[in-house]
């Protein structure tokens, strides 16, 4: 057995032991309290459809004329990680900057950022539709170990600076199939838009998107030190406390924190069509089984047949969903303080849209 093989075996054995220990000592998942703040009927429906196995849950039901919210397990102004719904905000920013003439869909990464190699020739619209060829996450041995360790410890797998993100993207082969969901690609898109405006990304998205939407309590969190008493700590599906996913480099792909009132304002603006950069919702490419605009997905609901514009998110301690059914005149937000795959939260969000939109 050579040195490399022995090292691989040792890492595998250590990983197995660590995982076994983690499985033995992990706590049980939290359960929602019976009562909460806000609309009691919506609270009962949310508890039934989304499920009680989580420490906190916030839901909004939005029409053009009304907003109903409920929060279980937390204060009404508690901020959740919204995960990859942040990509939707970056998509709105991109469309707004195109409308202002600051960039075009075909502006290349290299026209805005000093990156070498094939990445320089990638148009911004390909980043915004997950068609750039970039992989989902940064590659390399360091990223692999960081990802493995974050899974084991419920840590943050994305503590990258913007230069580190750009170096990782420039080093990546652009051979991922079109439609490969790329956190890395949206991180590059956000950096490119910030360079075009000569403003830090967090300031730019706050000025151009969050503030006009009235999302005054929301924030782009680039470091855990920026978190305050309103910011909830999420849990893994096994009940462990999860570290926040905060990082400057990955921020355009998934580092926004917001409470249910702020995300309801975003949902209403998308529903009535007055959000800055609303053209980001227009479908531009296939993203099976959906169509995709600039971040935002469109899908015919399997029950109603209505087209739903949506995005979801999943971090170590949170999952989220925002969906808009313009035909029914309703939008739904679900913010859940349990991490992992967002599939269950997305299914619950679609179910809430059907019920609140009058479908049976």
N, C-alpha and C positions, 0 to 999 in steps of 0.2 A: 504494500500500500504506500503510494507516494505521499509527499507532504500535502499536496493540494487535496487529494482524496481524504486524508486524515482530517484536514481542516473542515472539509464539507461534512464528514460524518460527525465531527465534534459539534459543529453548529446545529446540525439536525437533532442530535441528542439533547443538547441544551434547550433547543426550541421545544422539543417534546416535553421535557421536564417542566419548563416554565409554563407551558400551556396547561399541563396537568395540575400544577399548583394553582394556577389562576382559576381553573374550573372548580377546584375544591373550596377556595376561599371567597369566591365572588358572592355578593349579596343577592337577595331575591329582588326581582323587579318591583318598583313602586307601583302603587295603585291610586287612581284619582279619588279625591274626596267626593262625598255624595252631593255636596252643594258648591256653588261658586258665585261669581259676580256676573252681572249682566242679565241677558234675556233667559228666563228659566226654561221656556219651551225649547229654545235653541240649545240650551245646555243639556237637556234630556235627550234631544235628538243626536247631538254630538257624541254624548257618552255611549249611546246605543250603536251608532254607525261606526265611529272611530274605534271605540273600545276603551276599557278602563285601565289597561295595563301600561301605565306611564305616570310620571310624577306630576305633569302639568299638560294642559291642553287649552288652546285658544282657537275659537272658530268665529268667522264673520260671514253673514249672509247679506249681500249687497244688491240693491236695485238702484235705478237712477234717482229715486226719491227717498230711499230709506236705507239705513244701515243698522243691522242687529249684530251684537257681539256677545260672546260669553267667554269667560276665562275660568278654568277649573284648576285648582292646585297652585295658583299664583295670584299676584295682585293684577288689577286691570292694566296697569302701565308697564308690566314686566316685559322685558325685551328677550325675544327668542333669536337664535341663529336661523336665518331664512335659507341658508345654504345656497343652492344653485339658482334660486329665484333671483339672486344677485346677477346672474348672467342675463336675465331679462332686463334688469336695469342698465347693464352695459350695452345691451342691444338698443334700448331706447336712447342712450347717450350717442351711440353710433349714428342712428337715424337722425337725431337732432343735429349732429355735426355735419352730416351730409346736407341737410336742409339749409344750414347756415353757409354752406360752401367751403367749410374748413377742410374737409376730406371728400373723397368720392369712393364709391364702392370698389373701384379698381385701383385706388391708391395702394401701393405696395408697402410691405413692412419696411423694406430697405430705404424707402423715401422718407421715413420718419425716424427710424432707429438704426444705430450703427451695428447691424448684425451681419455676420459673414455667411457665405454659402447659399444654398437654395432657399433658405427661409426669407432672404431679402426680396425674392421675387414673388412671394405669396401675397395676393390681394387681400385687403381687409375683409371683403365680403366672404371669402372662403373661410376665414377664421370665424366669422359670425354665424356660419351655417354648418360648422363642423366638417368642412370639406378641404382642409388645408393639407392633409396627410400627416399632421402631427399626432403623436400618440396621446392617450388620455392623460397620462401623468408623466412627470420628469423621469427619465431613465437613468441607468447606471447603477453600479453596486451600492453607492451611498444612498440613493433613493430607495433601492430595494430594502436595504437594512432599516432605513428610517420608516418605511411603510410597514415592514414586519413588526418592528418594535412598537409603533403606534397602535397596531391592531392588538398586540399583546397587552399594552399598558393603558389603552384608551387615550393615547396621547395625540398630539397634532402632527399629521404627516406632511404638512405644508408650511413649515416655518421659513420659507424662502424669501430673500430680498428680491427686488426687481432685477438687478444684474444677474443673480443666480438663476432666476427663471429664464431670462433671455439667453444665458449661456447654455442652459439645458435644452432650450428649444432649438438653438442654432446647431447643437451637436446631434439632435435627433434626426434619424432618417425620415424623409417625408413619404413614407410608404404605407401609412395606415389607410384602409379603404375609406372612400367617401362615406360620411355618416358615422365615423368613429367619434363618439362623444369625447370631447377634448377639453378638460380643465386647463391644460397647458395652452391650448389655442386661445381660450378666452382671456387668460392671463396676459398673453402677448397682445391681444387686441386692446385690452385696457391700457397697457403700457404705450402702445402706438397712439391711441387717442390722447393720452396725457401729453405725449411729446408734441403732437400736432397743435394742442392748445397751449403748450408751455406751462402746464399747471400740474401739480401732483394729482394722481387719479382720484384720491379720496376727496380732495377739494372740488375737483371738476364734476364728479357725479353728484356731490352734494349740491353744488350751485345750479347745475343744469337739469337735474332730475328730482332729487329728494325735496329740495326747497320748493320748486314750483308745484309739486304734488301735495304740498302741505305735510310731508313726512318729517316733521320737525324733530321728532324724538329718535328717528333712525340714525344710524351711524355706520360708516365703513370702518371696521375695527381691524387695525393693522398690527396691533400688539396686545397681548393679554393685559398689560398695564393700563390700557384704555378702558377696561371694563369697570363698571360701577355697581352700586347696590341694586339697580333695576335689572341687571343682566343675570338671567337664570343659568344655572349649571344643569346641563342635560345629563342623561344616563345612556349607557349602552343597553341593548336588549336584555343583557344579563343582569342589569341593575348596578353596574359600576359607574361612578361619577366620571364624566368624560371631560378632557381638557378642551378649551375653546379652540376652534380652528381659525386662528387669527394669524395673518401674515401679509406683509406689504406686497410681495410678489404675486400671491394667489388671490389678492383682494378682488380684482375684477371678475373672478369666477365664483366667489362664494364666501365673502367675509362680512356681509352686512347683517347688523342686528336691528330688529324692529319689533314694536309691540303690535297688538292686534288692530288698534285704531289706525296706525300708520299703514299697515298692509291692506286694511279695508279701503283707505283712501286711494292706494295704488289700484286696487281692483275696480273701484268705481270709475276712475279715470280711464282705465282700459275698456270698461263696459260702455261708457258714453262716448269714448273716442277723443277725449281732450287731453290725454297725457302728452308731454313733450316726447317727440320721436315716435309718435303712434304708428308711423309707417313701418316700424320694426315688426309689427304683427303680421304684415302681409306675407303670405307664403311665397317662397322663392325656389325651393328645392325639395326633393323627396328626402324623408328621414323616417324610413319604414318603422312602424305602420302609419306614421304621420307625414305631414308636410311641415317644413320649417321656414320661418322668416329669419330675422336676425335675433337668434336665441329662441324666440317664442314658437311653440309647436301648435299645430292645428290638427284636430282629429274629429271625425264624425262619431258621436256617441253611439254605442252599439244598441241602446234601447230607444232613444228619442230620434236618432238620425240627425240631431242638431250638431253643427260644427262648434266645437269647444276649443278656444284658444287657452293654452295652459303652459305652466312650467312647474316643476317640483324641485325639491332639494333634499339632500341627505348628508349629514356630517356625523362625527362620532357620537354626538349627544342629542341630535335633533333631526326631525324630518318635517317637510313642509309641502304644501300644495296651494297653488292659486289657479283657479279656472274661471273662464268667462263664457257664458252661453248667451250670446246677444239675441238669438231668436226667442229665448224664454225671458230675456231681460233680467238675468240674475247672474251674480258672480259669487264665488265661495273662496274663502281662505281657511286653511287648516294649518296650525302651527303646533307641533307635538314635541315634547321634551324627551323623546327617546330616539336614539340614533339608529344607524344601519341603513338598509335599503329603503328607499321611499315608496316602494311599490304598494304597500298596504295603505299608506296615507293617501297615495294617489287614487287608489280604488275607492277609498272612503270619500275623497273629494268629489269624484265623479258621481257617486251614489247620492251625496248631499245635493249636488247640482240638480239631479233628476227629481229628488223629492221637493226641493224648494222651488223648482221651476214648474211643478205641477204634473210631472210624468208619473205614471204608475207601472 
